[in-house]
Amino acid sequence: RFSWILALLIAITYPHVLFGWQAFAYRDFSLYSYPVTLFLRESFLRGEIPLWNPLNYCGVPFLAQWSTMVFYPLSFLFAILPLPWALSVFSLLHLFAGGLGAFLLARRWLGSDWCAAFTGVAFTFNGLAISFLMWPHYTVVWGLLPWVLLLLERARVEGGRWICAAAVAGALQMLGGMPEFILLTWGMAGLLAVIDFRRMGGYVGAAIGRLAAVALLVAGLVAFQLLPFMDFLMHSHRGTGIGSDAWAMPTTGWANFLVPLFNCYRWHAGVYVQLDQWWVSSYYSGIVVFALAVAAALCVRDRRVFALSGIAVTGMILALGDAGYVYALLRRVFPFLEFMRYPVKYVFLCAVAFPLLAGFGLRAVLSRDAKCRSTLGIVTLVFAVLTAGILVFGYHHPLLFEEWRDTYLSGMTRLFFLAGGVLLLFRMGDGSRRFGFPLACLVLLVWLWLDFKTHTADQNPAIPAAMYEADVSPLEENPSLPRLGQGRVMMSRQARRTLYRTSRIMSNTENFVVKRLGAFANANIMDGIPKLDGFFSLYLADTKSVVDGVCYARSGPPDSLADFLGVSHITAPGTLFTWQPRTNAMPPVYAGQQPEFVPEPEILSRLREPGLDLRKTVLLPETARDSLRWEEHGPGEIEMRRFGAQAVEFTVVASNPVIVTVAQSYYHPWQARVGGTVTPLLKANGAFQALEVPEGRHEVSLRYVDRAFRRGAVITAFALLVLGAQWVRAGRRRIIFRP
């Protein structure tokens, strides 16, 4: 029954998406998620595993990004169903899975179907969960989180085949690809296990062993994804210095749990956002949910309530960033925590804990627990006073661009939902056998959904699905734009900054069209146009340094470097999507430069020098001197045979040994062969590829060979065998402890 209720609520919320009339397009959905999925689909249809993306940043690992979901099982839907409909429905499907998992987890803990249903609806319809719809890989992690918590508990308590089920759920969540939230999920599972150990007596050792077995199985099952990611991470721009206090929850951010539009303003497509925090548009959990969660934390004596309360408070404090002091202290003591990057992401803990806490509070209220009912009454009065105070403060201290009328309506509407919801709860009491009780519970679920639905503007505006296939491609405007192996386009620094800002004043459809024409972010992937930059979670550190630090410097890209990188078109001055040809762009594979050995720290400054001619000179690090076999190098001719996504093939004809450069990111999985013989691949011009070819005529090939992926695949195959053996061996599960 709950499945039908939840599916109906989702269908009522997003009928335009489910029936294919429109598709999500807000922010990263259209500029990151859809282009990446389209690249994945085209790779699948070619029968190719997409290890490398050659269309952005002169080449960047694709599978190793993790968030690209190459091996997530349901990604096959993208190859057999039409896009963008399949991607939108994929996200809604995982939203549904999250609500159903939360229902099952809460029913196990609470022993009440209706309290579990309340928890499931609250877990599905809250500001954070709906914000995640712009990132399908976030919805995977979110949707599988309660399943992981549930199955880990059953594996720890009952063992047997539940160990296999927990391992599969954990592996599926891992394949979704959101490392920060996966770690938080396992941290919550670990805390819930620890608070149970006191009650398990002599079974603690068995429980720890089972959890360890699940963790090892999960690591083994996803090794083919995890090892390439770890390899890429070590060579990426991410490090302990990248984290900061940027995009933290504002110091007034706790007020948004009560008044969701307080200190917010309209941004892109009419969506409200907080000042200096644009990660998500809302983390509002519902005012009745929040009230029940606080009441449960104050009056329900249960080990899980204690743990969930600690999780929620931790999330609220850490989300404030340095303003909460704890985050600043932890960053100094544990620098690796900067991997989270944006402190506001810790509000994820609150979004998980509040619905589960509210379920405990609801159970206490419905069972006529006098203490909890009185506590809820006091919490309601306090919330009403706080909401009034927030509105008074907002009236006297409005934020720049904040519309006071919207804030006022937001606060007053929440008071209405708080009063109506709490009155309904007090009227219900313990009426499980009363005729009207199921109807009252249904009204409560609808009331919760209405609170969510009205708390802010549509968080994920959509555009007509046909716009993704419409003739709004830059190739329609300029057919001479390059394809792979022919050159690259480059947005001007001014156009890149202006397009980012124009999203605040355009409609969603206009924003999509203009940014696609301007090849903003990853929009170029939709049209197969190679571009100098792009938008990803991870970048190769050296390439990012050259592209962002030199090409997009305030002084503009040095002509010689732009020529070397094959920039054949650049945004015309004063325009956003008019492409101006550059006639001096070099082909992607070039021969004949003389090596100049430069200490690596000095290469970037050398690239900025106006007298440098990269047609004649190639900058190599000092360490490459010993890798060259010849001291003298002459000119050569290149006959291109193929410039593909993961292979480059060409013929070199030279009367002397020659240096050949390839304007593609240097990364160690790339292997070069000259006439079938492995040849060292050198780092050229700070971040790109070069190799030495002897005199004569030689067939040269470059292949992307990801050994980390291959080693991981072997480990995964072994883990699958272990998983199968455990499933067969545990045909009869043995319950040793029931909480």
N, C-alpha and C positions, 0 to 999 in steps of 0.2 A: 504493500500500500504506500509506504513512504517513497519508494522508487517512482511510482506514478505521480505522487504529489510533487516531488522535486522536479521531475521531468516537465510537468505541466507549468510550474513556476518559471523554469528556464525558457520554455517555449513562449510563454506570455511575455517574458522580458525581451527576447530576441527573435521574434517571428520573422522579421525581415532578413535575418542572417540564415536561419534554419531553412527557409524556403528559397534561398539563393537570390533574392531580389537585390540585396546589398551585401557588402563584405566589409569587415573591419578595415580601417585605414588610419587609425589615429597613431601619430608619431611613429614609433619603431615598428609597428605592424607592417606598414607599407614600405618603410625605408630600410628595414633590416630583416624582419621575419619572412615577409613574402619573397623578396629577392633571394635570400638564402635557400628557402624552400624550393623555389623555382630552379636554382642551380642544382640542388639535390635531385629534384625530379628529372632534369635533363641528363644528369649523370646516370641515374638508374636506368633510364630508357636507352642509354648507350651501352648498358651493361658494364659500367665502370664504377669502382669505388672512389668517391671524390676525396682524395687525400690532399689535393692542392687546388687552391683557387688562384688562377693566373690573372684575374680581371681587376684586382685591387692591390694597391700598395706594391706593385711590381711582382706580385705573387706572395701569397700568405697561406700557411697551412689551413686546411678546411676541416677535415675530420678531427684534428687535434684541438680545434676550438671548443669541442665538447658540446657547446650550446647548439650546434648545427644538427644534432640528433640523427646522425647518419645511420646508426644501428639501433635506434629505438624501434621496437617491433611495429608499432602502428604507423611509422613513417612510410610504410609501403602504400598507405592510402593516398599519399601524394602522387604516386606514380600511376594509380589506376582510377582515381577520381578527379574531376575537374577542379582546377584552381581558379580563383581563390576560395571557392566554397569549401573545399576539403580542409583547408587550413583553419578557417573560421569554425567549422563544425568540430574539428579535432580539438580545438581549445575548449569549446563548450562541453564536449564529451568528457574531458578531464575535470572540468568544473563539476559536472554531475558525479563523476567518480569520487571526487573529494568529499562531496556532501554525503554520498552513500557510505563511504568509509568512516566518516565522522559519526554517522548514525550507528553503525555496527560497533564502533569502539565505545561510544557512549552507552549503548544498550548493554554491553558487557559490564561496564563499570556501574551503571545506574540501575539496571534491572527494570527499566520502564521504557516502553516503546514511545510514549508521547514525549517524555523528556529527551529521549534520544533523537526524536524527530525534530524537536526544537533546536537541539545542538547541530543536527545536520543542515537545517536551513540557515542557521546563523553562520556556520562554517562556509556555506556556499555564497550567501548574499551578504558580503561586507565589502567595504571600500577597497581593501588590499587585494582580496581575491579577484574582484572585478578589474582592478588595475592590471592584474597579471595577464589579462586577455591580449594585451598588445605584445606579449612575449610567450609564444606557445610552449617553449621549454620551461618557463616558470610554471605554467599551468600543469605540466607533467609532474614537476616536483611537488607542487601544492596538492594536486589531486591524489597522489600516491602516499602523501605523508601520513594520513591516519591509518592507511593500510599497513604501512611499515610499523607504526607504533603498535597496532593491534596484533599483527603476526609475530613481531618480536616478543611481545608479552606471552603469546601462546607458545612460541618456541621455547622461551625461557622456562615456562611453567610446566608444559606438557611434553616437550621434546618430540621425538618421532618425526612424522612427516611435516609437522609444523616448522621444523628447522628448514626443510626444503622450501616450504611456502614463504617463510620469512626471507630466505635468501633470494628467491625470485622477485619478491616485491622490492627488496632493497636494491637489487640489480637493475630493475626497471626504473626505479627512481634515479639511480646513478646515471643511467643512460640518457635521462632527460637533460642533465647537464647544467646544474646551478650549484657549484661547489659550496658556496657559503651556506645555502639553505640545507643542503644535504648534511653538512657538518652539524648544523643546528638541530636537524632532525635526530641525528644519532646522539647528540648531546642530551636532548630531552629524553630519548629512550633510555640512555644510561642513567639519568637522574631518577626516572621512574623505576628502574630496576634496583637502584641502590636503596630506595626507601622501602622496597619489598624484602630486602635481604634479611632484615631483623625478624620478619615473620616466617621465614623459610627454614630457620633452624639448621639442621644438618644437610639440607638440600642446596645450600648456597653454592657449594663447589660445583654441583651438577649444573646449576643455573648459569654460573659464570662460564663453564665449559661450553654450554650450548650457545650462549651469546658469542663467545669467541669463534665457535664453529660457523655460526651464521656470518660473522664479519669476514672470516677468511673465505667463505664461499662467495660472498658478494664481491670481494676484491678479485677473486679468481674469475668470476663470471664476466666482469667488466674490464679485465686486464687489457684486452685489445683496444679499449677506449682510454683507459686510465694511463697506460704507459706512454702513448703518443702525447697525451695532454701534459704529463709531467715533463716530458722531454721539451715540448714547446714552451712550457712555462719557464723553464730554466734559461731559455734563449729569448724570452719575451721582454717587453718593456716593463712588465710588472715586477716590482721589488718592494722591499720594506720602505722605500722612500715615496711610494706612490700614494699611500693612504694619507688622508688629511681630515680636517673637520668639515670639508665641503659637503654640501647636501646633507647636513644634519637636520634633525627635527628642530624647528624654531624653539626658542625658550618658552614661547606661549603655546607650543604644540600640544601639550596635554589638554588644553581647552578644546581642541578639535575632536576629542572623544565625546564631548557633549554638544558642541556647536560646530558642526563640520565645516562651515564656511567662514568661521572666524579668522580674520587676518588672511583671507584668500582673495584672489582677483582672477578675472577671466583671462585665460591665455588662449592658446591655439584651439580653434573650433569651438569656442565657448566653454571649454572645460576649465574648472576652477583649480588653481594650484596655490601652494604656499610660496611666500617670498623666499628665494634662494634655495628652494627644495623642489626639484622638478622630477624626482625619481618616480613618485606615484602621485596621483591626483587626490587620493583619499585613503585613509586607514580607519575610517569610522566603522565600528563594529555593531552599531545599533544601541540606542540609549537604554532600552529594556535589557538587552544582553549585558551591557556594561553594569547596570544596576544589580542584576542578579549575580554577576560575577563578583562584584565587590561584596555583596551580602554573603555569598558563599564563602569568600575568603575570610570574612569576619566571624562567621558563626558555625560553619560546618566543620566538624572535627573528623577529618579524613586525611590519610597520608597523601593521597593523590591531590586533594585540594591544596594541601600545604606545598607540594611540589609545583603545581600549576601556578599558584600565587607567586612563588619565587620566580618562576619563569616569566610571568607577566611583568612583575616589578623590574626585573633585570632588563627586559626589553624596553620598558618605558624610560629607564635611566640611560642605558647605553645609546638609545636612539637620539638623545640630546647632544651626542658628541662631546666635545670638550666642555660645553656649558654644563654638562652633568658631572664633570670632574672625574668620575670613575673611568670613563672611556679614555681620557687623556692619560690617566695613571696606567691603565692596562696597556696602552700603546707603547709607553716607555718601557714597561716591564716585559711585555710580549710583543715585539715588533711585528711578528708574523700576522697578528690580528689586523694589520693594515690591508691584508689581502681582501677584507670585506669591502674596502674602499669608501663606501658611503655609510656613515653611521646610522642614517634613518632606516637602513635595511633591518636593523635590530627590532623594529616595530613588528616584524614578522613573528617574533615570539609572542607578542600580545595578541595578534590575530589568531594564533593557534590556541592560546590559553583561554581567552575570554569565552568562546563558545562552550568549551568543555567545563569551565567553571560555572557558567550560566546553567548548564544542565544540572549540576549539583544543587545550585540554588533553587532551580525550579522544582526539583524533587522534594527539597525540604519544605518549600512553600505549599506544594500540593498535598503533602502529608500532614499538613496542619502543625508544623513545628512552630510553636509560639515564639520561640526566640528568633528564628530565622524570619518569620513574618514581621515581627516588630523591627528587626534589623533592616529588612527591606523597606519598611515604612520610613525609618530614619534616613536611610540612604536616598530614598526618593525625595524627601524634603531637602536634604543637603544638595542633591543634584539640582533641584529647582532653584535654590538660592544661588548656587554657583553659576547656573545658566543665566540667571538674571544679572549677576555681577559681571559675567563675561560680556553681556550685551551692553551694560552701562559703561564698562571700560572701553568696549569697541566704539561706542558712540562718541566718547570724549577723546579717544586716541585712535582715530581711524588710520589704517595702513594706506600708503600711497597706492592709488588705483583701486582700493577696496570700495565696493558698492555697499553702503550701509544698509540699504533696503534689503539686499540679499542676505546679509548677516542677520538682520533682525528677523526676517521670515524663517531663516534656518533655525535660529534659537527658539522662536515661538512654536514652530512646528514640532521640534523635538520635545518641547514641554507637553504638547498635546499627545504625542505618541507615548511619552513616559507615563503621563497620568492615565491615559486609556489602557495601556498595557498592564500597569500595576493594579488598577481597579479590576480588570478582567482576571488577573491572577488571584486576587483576594476573593473574588466571587466564586472561583472554581473550587477551591479547597480540595478535599479528598472525595472526588465524585466519580471514581473509576467505574462504579456500577450504576451511576445515574444516567438517565436517558440523554440528557443534554450535554454530558461531559465531552464526548468525542467531537460534537459540534463546536463547543467552546475551544477545544484544543485546535481544531482547524482554523477557527477565527484568530487564535493567537498566532499561528504560523503565517496566516495572511497578513496580520497586523505587523509582524516582524518583517515580512517582505515589503510591505508598503513603506515602512520606516526606511528601509534601505533604498527603495525606488525613488523616494522623494528627497533624500538627504543632500543631493547635489545634482548638477546637470549630468547628462549622459556621459559616462566616463570613457566610453569607446565609440565615438561617432563613426558611422559607416558611410560609404559612398556606393553609388551603383556598381554592382559587381562587374558590369560591362566596361567600366573605366579601366580596369586592369588590362583589358584586351583592346581598348580603343586606340585610335591613331594619334597618340600623344607622345610618341617616341621621338627623341632627338634625331633619329635616323630619317624620320619623315621630313623634318625641317632641313636636315643637312645630310644627304645620302653619302657624302664623301667621308663621314666619320669612320675611324679605323675599326677593324675587327681584330681578333686575336692574331698577333704576329705582324700586324701592319703598323702599329704605333699605339699611342695613348692620348687620351684627352686629359686636360688639366683645368680644373676650375680656378679662376683667379682668386686671390686671397679676399678681395672685396666681395666677389660673388658668393663665396662660401659663407662669409660672415653675414651678408645681407639675407641670403636664403634662410639661414638659421633664424634670423629675427623676423622675417616676413610671416612666419607661421602664426604670429600673434594677431595679424590683421586680416588673414585670409580665411575663407571657408575651407572645410576639409577637402572638398573636391578641387578647389582652386589650388590649395596647397600641394595636393598630390600631383596635379598636372604640371605646375611650375617647377616643382623639385625634380620630377622625372625629366622634364625638358632640360633642366640644368644639371642632370646627372649627380644630384646631391646624395650624400651618404652612399648607399649601395644601390641606388636606382639604376645605375649603369648596367647592373647584372641582368635586369629585365630585358635589355636590348643587346646583350653580348658585346658591350663596348668596353674595352680596357680603359682603366682610369688610374691616375697617379695615386690617389688616396682612396679612402673607404672608411667603413664604420664597423668595427669588431671589438670583441672583448679583449683579445690579445693581438699584439703585433710583434713581428720580429724587431728586436730592439734597435739593431743597426739600421734597418730600412726606415723605421720610424724617425730615427735621428736625422737621416739624410733628407727624407721627404718633408717632414714637418720643420726641422731645424734649418734647412738650407733652402729648399724649394719654396716653402711657405713663410720664409722670413719676411720681415717688414719691407726690406729692400727689393723683394721680388726674386724669382728664380734666376740664377746665373744662366745665361744663354747656353753655355757649353754643357752644363749639367742637364738642362732641359733637352738639348739635342741628343745627348748620350742616352737618356731615358726614353727617347722616341716620342716626345711630346709633339704630336702633329697638329693638335688643335687646342686652343686655349680660349677661355671666355673673353669676348671682346670687352674693352674698357667701357664702363658705364652700363653694362647689360648683365642680365642674369642667365640667359640661355642662348645667346647668339655666339656661335662657335667660329672663331677666327683661325684660319689655317696658319701653320708654321712650316715654312718650306725647307728648313735646315735640319729637320729631325733625322737622326741616324736610324738605320735598320736595327732591329733588336739584336742581331748577331753581326759583329763587326770585327775586322782583322787588320793588323798592321800597326797598332800603337806600340810605342816604346815604354818599357816599364820604368817607373820612378818609385823608389822605395821611401816611404814616409812613415814615421812613428804613428801608430794608430790614433793617439790623442790629437794629432795635428791634421788628420785627414780632412775633417769637416772644415777647418779654417782654410785649408788648401783648396777645397772645392769652391770656396767663395771668391777666390782670387780672380779678378777679371781677365788676366792674361792666360789663364789655363785653357788649353785646347784638348779636349778629350778625344778628338779624332786622331791626335798624334801621340797622346800620352795616356797611360793608364796608371793610376795610383795604386800601389800594392803595399801592404804592411811590411815592415822590416823583416818579420819572421818568414815571409815568402821568398826571401832571397835564396835560401838554400834549397827551395823546392824547384827552382828553374834549372834545367839541364844545360841551356846554352846562354852565353852572355850577349850574343848579337842576335837581333831579331829584325826581320824585314817585313815588307808588305805581303798581303795575301788576298785571295779572292774567295768569296763565300757563295756557295750555291745552296739556297734553302730548299729542303725537302719537306720539312714538317715543323710547325710550331704549335704543339698541342698543349692540353691542360697539364699533362704530367710527363710529357716527352718532347724533346727538341732534337731534330735530326737535320744535319747539313753536311756539305762537302767542303773541304778546305783545299785550295790549290795554291801552293807557294813554292818559290825557288829557294827560300831560306826558312829556318825555323821562325814561327810566327806566334804572336800572342793574339788569342781570340777572346773577345769580351761578349758576354751575354747580358743584356739589360734586364735581368731577372734577379730577384732577391737571393742572396747567398744563404743556404741552409744546408746543414750537413747531410740530410737524406738524399740530396741530389748527387748522382754519380755520373762521371764523365768517362766515356770510352772513345779512344782513337783507334780505329781499325780493329776494334774488339779488345783492345788492351786498356785496362783501367788507368786513368790519368788523374793526377791530383787536380782538384777544383780549387781555385784560389779566390780570395775575397778581393774584389776590385772596386776601386772608387768608394770605399767605405762600407759597402753593403751588397755588392752585386757579384756576378760570376765572371771568372776568367780562367783560361787554361792555355797551356803551351802545346803547340802542334808542330811536329818536325816538318822538314821540307818535303815536297812531293804532293801527291793527291791522296787525301785521307777522308774516309767516312767517319764522321763524328756523331755521337749520340749522347744525349743527356737524359737520364731517367730518374724519376722520383722513387726511391726505394726506401720505404719506411721500415727499418728493422725493428723499431720499438713496437710497431703495429704487428709485425710478424711474430715477435716473441710473445706479445700479449695474446695473439690468437692461439698459440700453442698452450699457454697457461689456461686460457678460457676453455679450450677443448678438454684439457685434463679436469678442470673444475666441473664441467658438464658430466663427465664420467663419474666423478665423486658424488655429484648431486643425484644422478641416476641410481648409483649404488646405495646411497642413503635412503632414497625413496623405496627401493625394493626391500632393504633390510628392515625398515621401520614400517612394514605393512600393518603391524598392530601397534598402535601408539599406546604408551603406558603413562597414565597420569600419576605423577608423583606428588603434586602439590596443587591445590586449588585455593586461590585467595578468597 
